[in-house]
Amino acid sequence: MGLLGRLAFLFVIVPVIELMILIELGRVLGLFPTLLLILLTGAGGAILTRLEGLRVFFQFRQSIAQAQIPGQAILDGVSVLIGGAFLITPGVLTDVLGFSLLLPPSRRWIQRRLRSRLEQKIKDGSIHVVSMGPGHGFGAGFSGSTSSNSWTPKAGNPGAQEGAQPSRASKNEIIFEPEDQ
């Protein structure tokens, strides 16, 4: 499914399905219980989002204090943010997904699935990440780094500097090359 198809699914089909489920719930439970359910999941989701957000923030600070890269804390933070957004969206499916992203066991399961899917796409060549030059690696030479090399995304990549030489980047590739010294 292409990008346009995914966006159509996300912004057209999912809301229609959510509306159909809410109408059916209203028919079975009645109007006020359905509205109460929507309000309770929104309020409960907001409280859980705040609690999990604080827990993730402290996990992030602890990783930094121990001079570790807070990779898991960053993944958790993004998951909590997306889960909270799903919970403030009225609907049963978005609430299930939102709560799944807020609760640590299901959040870890979703993260493992997404990570393995990303790794598979890298292995089969759907996604390419290329880093070139000495001291390559994520974050090398960026602001705050102690590396003496200055790295700049080259032409063909977002944020490329004006006048940069054309890069060998093709679709789905990210290439970082050292600036001329």
FIGU-87871 format. One record per atom (N, C-alpha, C, O, CB): x, y, z. Coordinates in steps of 0.05 Angstrom, whole numbers, padded with zeros to 5 digits, always signed. Glycine has a CB too. Example, Ala and Ser with C-alpha at 12.3 -4.5 7.8 and 13.67 -1.06 7.14 Angstrom:
2
+00264-00114+00156 +00246-00090+00156 +00264-00066+00156 +00285-00066+00169 +00226-00089+00181 +00257-00045+00142 +00273-00021+00143 +00258+00001+00157 +00268+00023+00161 +00282-00012+00114 
REM end
This chain:
181
+00017-00023+00000 +00000+00000+00000 +00018+00025+00000 +00036+00027+00016 -00020+00000+00025 +00013+00043-00018 +00029+00067-00020 +00022+00087+00001 +00004+00083+00017 +00025+00080-00048 +00038+00109+00002 +00034+00130+00021 +00006+00142+00020 -00007+00146+00041 +00054+00151+00018 -00004+00147-00004 -00030+00158-00007 -00052+00139+00003 -00071+00148+00016 -00036+00165-00037 -00049+00114-00002 -00068+00094+00008 -00068+00093+00039 -00089+00090+00051 -00061+00067-00003 -00044+00094+00050 -00042+00094+00080 -00055+00118+00092 -00069+00117+00112 -00013+00092+00088 -00050+00142+00080 -00062+00166+00090 -00093+00165+00087 -00107+00174+00105 -00051+00191+00075 -00103+00155+00065 -00132+00152+00061 -00143+00134+00082 -00164+00139+00094 -00138+00141+00033 -00129+00112+00088 -00138+00093+00108 -00139+00107+00135 -00158+00104+00150 -00120+00068+00109 -00118+00122+00142 -00115+00134+00168 -00136+00156+00172 -00148+00158+00193 -00088+00146+00171 -00140+00173+00152 -00157+00196+00156 -00186+00193+00146 -00203+00210+00151 -00145+00220+00142 -00192+00172+00131 -00219+00169+00121 -00232+00143+00132 -00253+00144+00144 -00219+00168+00091 -00219+00121+00127 -00231+00095+00134 -00232+00090+00164 -00253+00082+00174 -00215+00072+00121 -00210+00096+00179 -00211+00092+00208 -00232+00109+00221 -00247+00098+00238 -00183+00098+00219 -00234+00135+00216 -00256+00150+00228 -00284+00140+00222 -00302+00140+00239 -00254+00179+00220 -00288+00130+00197 -00314+00119+00190 -00320+00094+00207 -00342+00090+00217 -00316+00112+00160 -00300+00077+00209 -00303+00052+00226 -00308+00060+00255 -00326+00048+00268 -00278+00034+00224 -00293+00080+00265 -00298+00089+00293 -00326+00099+00297 -00339+00093+00317 -00277+00111+00300 -00336+00115+00278 -00363+00126+00279 -00384+00103+00279 -00403+00104+00294 -00368+00145+00256 -00380+00083+00262 -00398+00061+00261 -00399+00046+00288 -00420+00038+00297 -00391+00042+00238 -00375+00042+00300 -00374+00028+00326 -00388+00045+00347 -00403+00034+00363 -00344+00023+00334 -00383+00071+00347 -00396+00088+00367 -00426+00089+00364 -00441+00089+00384 -00385+00116+00366 -00436+00089+00339 -00465+00088+00335 -00476+00062+00345 -00498+00062+00357 -00471+00092+00304 -00463+00040+00339 -00472+00014+00349 -00472+00013+00379 -00490+00002+00392 -00455-00009+00337 -00450+00023+00391 -00450+00024+00421 -00472+00041+00432 -00485+00034+00452 -00423+00036+00430 -00478+00064+00419 -00500+00080+00428 -00527+00066+00426 -00544+00070+00442 -00501+00106+00411 -00530+00050+00405 -00554+00034+00402 -00557+00013+00424 -00579+00009+00435 -00554+00020+00374 -00534+00000+00431 -00535-00022+00451 -00536-00011+00479 -00553-00019+00495 -00511-00040+00447 -00519+00008+00485 -00517+00019+00513 -00535+00042+00518 -00544+00046+00541 -00488+00027+00519 -00541+00058+00498 -00556+00082+00501 -00537+00106+00497 -00513+00103+00498 -00570+00083+00528 -00549+00130+00494 -00533+00154+00488 -00516+00162+00512 -00492+00166+00508 -00552+00176+00481 -00527+00165+00535 -00512+00175+00558 -00490+00156+00567 -00468+00165+00573 -00530+00180+00581 -00495+00130+00569 -00472+00112+00576 -00449+00113+00555 -00426+00111+00562 -00482+00083+00578 -00456+00116+00530 -00436+00117+00509 -00420+00143+00512 -00395+00142+00510 -00449+00116+00481 -00434+00165+00517 -00419+00191+00521 -00402+00189+00546 -00380+00200+00547 -00439+00214+00523 -00412+00177+00567 -00397+00173+00592 -00372+00156+00587 -00351+00162+00597 -00414+00161+00614 -00375+00135+00571 -00352+00118+00564 -00331+00134+00549 -00307+00132+00555 -00361+00094+00547 -00339+00151+00530 -00320+00168+00515 -00306+00187+00534 -00282+00190+00532 -00335+00184+00493 -00321+00200+00552 -00309+00219+00571 -00290+00205+00591 -00269+00215+00597 -00331+00234+00586 -00298+00181+00601 -00281+00167+00620 -00255+00157+00607 -00234+00158+00619 -00297+00143+00631 -00257+00147+00582 -00232+00138+00570 -00214+00162+00564 -00189+00160+00565 -00238+00123+00543 -00226+00185+00557 -00209+00209+00553 -00196+00218+00578 -00172+00224+00578 -00227+00231+00541 -00211+00220+00600 -00200+00229+00626 -00180+00208+00637 -00159+00216+00646 -00223+00233+00646 -00187+00183+00636 -00169+00162+00645 -00144+00161+00628 -00122+00157+00639 -00183+00135+00644 -00147+00165+00603 -00123+00166+00585 -00105+00189+00591 -00081+00187+00590 -00132+00167+00556 -00117+00213+00597 -00101+00236+00604 -00085+00232+00629 -00062+00239+00631 -00119+00261+00606 -00098+00220+00649 -00084+00214+00675 -00062+00194+00670 -00039+00198+00680 -00105+00204+00696 -00068+00172+00656 -00048+00152+00651 -00025+00163+00634 -00001+00156+00638 -00060+00128+00637 -00031+00180+00614 -00011+00192+00598 +00008+00209+00615 +00032+00209+00611 -00024+00209+00575 -00004+00225+00633 +00013+00241+00650 +00031+00224+00668 +00055+00230+00670 -00004+00260+00668 +00020+00203+00680 +00036+00186+00698 +00058+00172+00682 +00081+00172+00691 +00018+00165+00711 +00052+00161+00659 +00072+00147+00643 +00092+00166+00632 +00116+00160+00630 +00058+00131+00621 +00083+00190+00624 +00101+00211+00614 +00121+00219+00635 +00145+00222+00629 +00086+00235+00605 +00113+00222+00660 +00131+00229+00682 +00151+00206+00687 +00175+00211+00691 +00116+00235+00707 +00140+00181+00686 +00158+00158+00691 +00179+00157+00669 +00203+00151+00674 +00141+00132+00691 +00171+00161+00644 +00190+00161+00621 +00210+00183+00624 +00234+00180+00618 +00175+00163+00594 +00201+00207+00633 +00219+00230+00636 +00240+00223+00657 +00264+00230+00653 +00203+00255+00644 +00232+00211+00679 +00252+00204+00700 +00271+00182+00690 +00294+00181+00697 +00238+00195+00726 +00260+00163+00674 +00277+00143+00662 +00298+00156+00644 +00321+00148+00643 +00260+00122+00646 +00289+00176+00628 +00307+00191+00611 +00329+00205+00627 +00353+00203+00620 +00291+00211+00594 +00321+00219+00648 +00341+00233+00665 +00361+00213+00678 +00384+00219+00680 +00327+00248+00687 +00351+00190+00687 +00368+00171+00699 +00389+00160+00679 +00412+00157+00686 +00352+00147+00710 +00380+00155+00654 +00399+00146+00634 +00421+00167+00629 +00444+00160+00627 +00384+00139+00608 +00413+00192+00627 +00432+00213+00622 +00451+00216+00646 +00475+00219+00642 +00417+00240+00617 +00440+00214+00670 +00457+00216+00694 +00478+00193+00695 +00500+00197+00706 +00440+00216+00719 +00471+00170+00684 +00490+00147+00684 +00507+00147+00658 +00520+00127+00652 +00474+00121+00686 +00506+00169+00643 +00522+00172+00619 +00516+00151+00598 +00533+00141+00584 +00552+00171+00625 +00490+00144+00596 +00481+00125+00577 +00463+00139+00556 +00451+00160+00562 +00465+00102+00590 +00462+00129+00532 +00444+00139+00512 +00415+00130+00520 +00411+00106+00523 +00452+00130+00483 +00397+00149+00522 +00370+00142+00532 +00352+00131+00510 +00329+00141+00506 +00357+00166+00545 +00361+00111+00495 +00346+00101+00472 +00318+00090+00479 +00299+00098+00467 +00361+00079+00459 +00317+00073+00500 +00291+00062+00507 +00272+00084+00518 +00248+00083+00513 +00295+00040+00529 +00283+00103+00533 +00267+00125+00543 +00256+00142+00521 +00233+00151+00522 +00284+00142+00563 +00272+00146+00500 +00262+00161+00477 +00239+00146+00463 +00219+00158+00456 +00285+00167+00457 +00243+00120+00458 +00222+00104+00446 +00196+00104+00463 +00174+00107+00453 +00231+00075+00442 +00200+00102+00490 +00177+00103+00508 +00163+00130+00507 +00139+00131+00507 +00186+00096+00536 +00179+00151+00506 +00168+00178+00505 +00151+00182+00479 +00129+00193+00481 +00190+00199+00506 +00161+00173+00457 +00146+00176+00432 +00121+00159+00433 +00100+00167+00424 +00164+00167+00407 +00123+00135+00444 +00100+00117+00447 +00079+00129+00465 +00055+00128+00458 +00109+00090+00457 +00087+00141+00487 +00068+00153+00506 +00054+00177+00492 +00030+00181+00495 +00082+00162+00532 +00070+00193+00478 +00059+00216+00464 +00038+00208+00443 +00016+00219+00442 +00081+00232+00450 +00044+00188+00427 +00025+00178+00407 +00001+00165+00421 -00022+00169+00412 +00039+00158+00388 +00006+00150+00442 -00016+00137+00456 -00035+00158+00468 -00060+00154+00467 -00006+00119+00478 -00024+00179+00479 -00041+00200+00490 -00057+00214+00469 -00080+00221+00473 -00023+00221+00505 -00045+00218+00446 -00060+00230+00423 -00083+00212+00415 -00105+00222+00409 -00041+00236+00400 -00078+00186+00414 -00100+00168+00407 -00122+00168+00427 -00146+00166+00420 -00089+00139+00404 -00115+00171+00453 -00136+00171+00474 -00153+00196+00474 -00176+00194+00483 -00123+00168+00500 -00143+00218+00465 -00161+00242+00464 -00178+00242+00439 -00195+00259+00436 -00144+00267+00466 -00173+00224+00421 -00189+00221+00397 -00213+00202+00404 -00208+00179+00412 -00173+00209+00372 -00237+00211+00400 -00260+00194+00407 -00261+00170+00389 -00259+00172+00365 -00286+00210+00405 -00264+00147+00401 -00267+00122+00386 -00256+00098+00402 -00239+00101+00419 -00252+00124+00360 -00267+00075+00395 -00260+00051+00410 -00233+00040+00400 -00216+00033+00417 -00282+00030+00406 -00229+00039+00374 -00204+00028+00364 -00180+00046+00372 -00159+00035+00380 -00205+00026+00333 -00183+00072+00370 -00161+00090+00378 -00156+00088+00408 -00133+00091+00416 -00167+00119+00370 -00177+00084+00424 -00173+00080+00452 -00157+00055+00459 -00140+00055+00476 -00200+00080+00467 -00164+00033+00445 -00150+00008+00450 -00120+00011+00442 -00102+00003+00457 -00162-00015+00433 -00115+00024+00419 -00087+00028+00411 -00073+00047+00430 -00050+00043+00437 -00086+00038+00382 -00087+00068+00438 -00076+00088+00457 -00068+00075+00483 -00046+00080+00493 -00095+00111+00462 -00086+00060+00495 -00080+00046+00521 -00057+00026+00517 -00041+00022+00535 -00105+00033+00532 -00057+00013+00493 -00035-00006+00488 -00008+00007+00487 +00012-00004+00496 -00040-00020+00461 -00007+00032+00478 +00018+00047+00477 +00026+00058+00504 +00049+00065+00508 +00017+00069+00456 +00007+00061+00522 +00013+00072+00548 +00021+00051+00568 +00036+00057+00587 -00011+00087+00559 +00011+00027+00566 +00017+00006+00585 +00044-00007+00577 +00047-00017+00555 -00005-00015+00586 +00063-00008+00596 +00090-00018+00589 +00092-00045+00576 +00107-00048+00556 +00106-00019+00613 +00077-00066+00585 +00080-00092+00571 +00072-00091+00542 +00086-00101+00525 +00064-00113+00586 +00049-00080+00536 +00039-00079+00509 +00056-00059+00492 +00060-00063+00468 +00010-00071+00508 +00065-00038+00505 +00082-00018+00491 +00108-00032+00482 +00117-00027+00459 +00088+00006+00510 +00120-00048+00499 +00145-00062+00492 +00140-00082+00469 +00157-00085+00451 +00157-00077+00517 +00117-00095+00470 +00110-00114+00449 +00108-00099+00422 +00119-00108+00402 +00084-00129+00455 +00094-00077+00422 +00091-00061+00397 +00118-00051+00388 +00124-00051+00364 +00071-00037+00402 +00134-00041+00406 +00161-00032+00399 +00178-00054+00387 +00192-00049+00367 +00175-00020+00423 +00177-00078+00398 +00192-00100+00387 +00183-00107+00359 +00199-00112+00341 +00190-00125+00405 +00157-00107+00355 +00146-00112+00328 +00155-00091+00308 +00163-00098+00286 +00115-00114+00329 +00153-00066+00315 +00161-00044+00297 +00191-00046+00291 +00200-00041+00269 +00154-00017+00309 +00207-00051+00312 +00236-00053+00309 +00243-00076+00290 +00260-00073+00272 +00250-00057+00336 +00230-00099+00293 +00236-00122+00276 +00227-00116+00247 +00240-00125+00228 +00223-00148+00286 +00205-00102+00244 +00196-00095+00217 +00216-00076+00204 +00222-00078+00180 +00168-00082+00218 +00226-00056+00219 +00246-00037+00209 +00271-00052+00201 +00283-00047+00180 +00251-00015+00229 +00281-00070+00219 +00305-00086+00213 +00301-00102+00188 +00319-00105+00172 +00312-00104+00236 +00277-00114+00184 +00272-00130+00160 +00273-00112+00135 +00283-00121+00115 +00245-00144+00163 +00262-00088+00137 +00262-00070+00114 +00290-00062+00107 +00297-00058+00084 +00244-00045+00119 +00307-00058+00127 +00335-00052+00122 +00349-00075+00109 +00365-00072+00091 +00349-00043+00149 +00344-00100+00119 +00356-00124+00108 +00348-00129+00079 +00365-00136+00063 +00350-00148+00125 +00322-00125+00073 +00313-00131+00046 +00318-00108+00026 +00311-00109+00003 +00284-00138+00046 +00330-00086+00036 +00337-00064+00019 +00316-00043+00014 +00320-00025-00002 +00345-00075-00007 +00294-00044+00028 +00273-00024+00025 +00282+00003+00037 +00273+00024+00028 +00247-00033+00039 +00298+00001+00058 +00309+00025+00071 +00339+00023+00072 +00350+00002+00079 +00297+00029+00100 +00353+00045+00064 +00382+00046+00065 +00390+00069+00083 +00380+00091+00081 +00394+00050+00036 +00408+00064+00101 +00421+00085+00117 +00451+00082+00113 +00462+00061+00120 +00413+00083+00148 +00463+00102+00101 +00491+00101+00095 +00506+00123+00109 +00497+00146+00109 +00496+00103+00064 +00528+00117+00122 +00544+00137+00135 +00573+00134+00124 +00583+00111+00123 +00543+00135+00166 +00585+00156+00117 +00612+00154+00104 +00632+00171+00119 +00625+00190+00132 +00610+00163+00075 +00657+00163+00117 +00679+00178+00128 +00688+00169+00155 +00675+00152+00168 +00671+00207+00130 +00711+00180+00165 +00721+00172+00191 +00703+00182+00213 +00690+00203+00211 +00749+00184+00195 +00701+00166+00234 +00684+00174+00257 +00655+00173+00251 +00639+00186+00265 +00692+00201+00266 +00647+00158+00230 +00618+00158+00224 +00603+00144+00246 +00614+00128+00261 +00613+00144+00197 +00578+00150+00247 +00561+00139+00267 +00540+00160+00275 +00543+00183+00268 +00577+00130+00292 +00520+00152+00287 +00498+00170+00294 +00508+00192+00313 +00519+00186+00334 +00474+00154+00306 +00504+00216+00305 +00511+00239+00322 +00539+00248+00319 +00546+00268+00332 +00506+00232+00350 +00556+00235+00303 +00584+00243+00301 +00585+00271+00289 +00575+00277+00268 +00599+00224+00284 +00598+00289+00304 +00603+00316+00294 +00580+00335+00297 +00583+00359+00290 +00610+00315+00267 +00557+00327+00307 +00535+00345+00310 +00539+00361+00335 +00557+00356+00351 +00508+00330+00311 +00523+00382+00338 +00525+00400+00361 +00527+00385+00387 +00511+00367+00392 +00502+00420+00361 +00546+00392+00403 +00549+00379+00429 +00568+00356+00428 +00575+00345+00449 +00523+00370+00439 +00577+00348+00405 +00595+00325+00402 +00624+00335+00406 +00630+00358+00400 +00592+00311+00375 +00641+00317+00415 +00669+00324+00419 +00686+00318+00394 +00710+00323+00394 +00681+00310+00443 +00673+00308+00373 +00688+00301+00349 +00697+00326+00335 +00684+00347+00335 +00670+00284+00330 +00721+00325+00322 +00732+00348+00308 +00721+00349+00280 +00723+00370+00267 +00762+00347+00307 +00709+00328+00270 +00697+00329+00243 +00671+00343+00244 +00655+00341+00263 +00694+00300+00232 +00665+00358+00223 +00640+00371+00220 +00624+00357+00198 +00633+00354+00175 +00643+00402+00213 +00600+00348+00205 +00585+00332+00186 +00560+00347+00177 +00548+00361+00194 +00577+00305+00198 +00554+00345+00152 +00531+00359+00141 +00516+00341+00122 +00528+00327+00106 +00540+00385+00127 +00489+00340+00124 +00474+00325+00104 +00479+00337+00077 +00476+00362+00074 +00444+00324+00111 +00485+00321+00057 +00490+00332+00030 +00465+00333+00013 +00443+00326+00022 +00511+00314+00016 +00468+00343-00011 +00445+00347-00029 +00430+00322-00032 +00441+00300-00032 +00455+00357-00057 +00404+00325-00035 +00386+00301-00038 +00375+00294-00011 +00356+00277-00010 +00401+00278-00050 +00385+00306+00010 +00375+00300+00037 +00363+00325+00049 +00372+00347+00042 +00397+00289+00055 +00342+00323+00066 +00331+00346+00078 +00353+00361+00094 +00369+00348+00107 +00308+00339+00097 +00353+00387+00093 +00372+00402+00108 +00398+00405+00095 +00417+00415+00107 +00376+00390+00135 +00400+00398+00069 +00426+00400+00055 +00434+00429+00053 +00417+00446+00049 +00424+00387+00027 +00460+00434+00055 +00469+00461+00053 +00470+00471+00024 +00474+00455+00006 +00497+00464+00066 +00466+00497+00021 +00467+00509-00006 +00495+00505-00017 +00515+00509-00004 +00459+00539-00005 +00496+00498-00043 +00522+00494-00056 +00535+00467-00051 +00557+00463-00060 +00540+00516-00048 +00521+00450-00037 +00533+00424-00031 +00535+00407-00057 +00519+00410-00075 +00517+00408-00010 +00555+00391-00058 +00559+00374-00082 +00537+00353-00083 +00527+00344-00062 +00587+00361-00081 +00529+00345-00107 +00509+00324-00109 +00518+00299-00095 +00542+00292-00097 +00502+00319-00139 +00500+00286-00082 +00507+00262-00068 +00499+00237-00083 +00485+00239-00103 +00494+00262-00040 +00508+00215-00074 +00501+00189-00087 +00476+00178-00075 +00470+00155-00079 +00524+00169-00084 +00460+00195-00060 +00436+00185-00048 +00415+00179-00068 +00410+00194-00087 +00425+00206-00028 +00403+00156-00065 +00380+00149-00082 +00355+00148-00064 +00357+00154-00040 +00384+00121-00097 +00333+00141-00075 +00309+00140-00059 +00313+00122-00034 +00324+00100-00036 +00285+00129-00076 +00303+00131-00012 +00304+00117+00014 +00332+00114+00025 +00337+00097+00042 +00293+00090+00011 +00351+00131+00017 +00378+00131+00028 +00384+00157+00042 +00375+00178+00034 +00399+00126+00006 +00399+00155+00063 +00409+00178+00078 +00439+00176+00078 +00450+00156+00088 +00397+00179+00107 +00453+00196+00067 +00482+00195+00066 +00493+00220+00080 +00484+00242+00075 +00492+00194+00036 +00511+00215+00098 +00525+00237+00112 +00554+00237+00103 +00568+00216+00105 +00523+00235+00143 +00564+00259+00093 +00591+00261+00084 +00605+00284+00098 +00591+00304+00105 +00593+00265+00053 +00631+00282+00104 +00645+00304+00117 +00646+00329+00099 +00649+00326+00075 +00673+00296+00126 +00645+00353+00112 +00648+00377+00097 +00677+00380+00088 +00695+00369+00101 +00639+00402+00113 +00682+00394+00067 +00710+00400+00058 +00722+00418+00079 +00710+00438+00087 +00711+00413+00030 +00746+00412+00088 +00759+00427+00110 +00776+00449+00099 +00788+00464+00114 +00776+00409+00127 
REM end
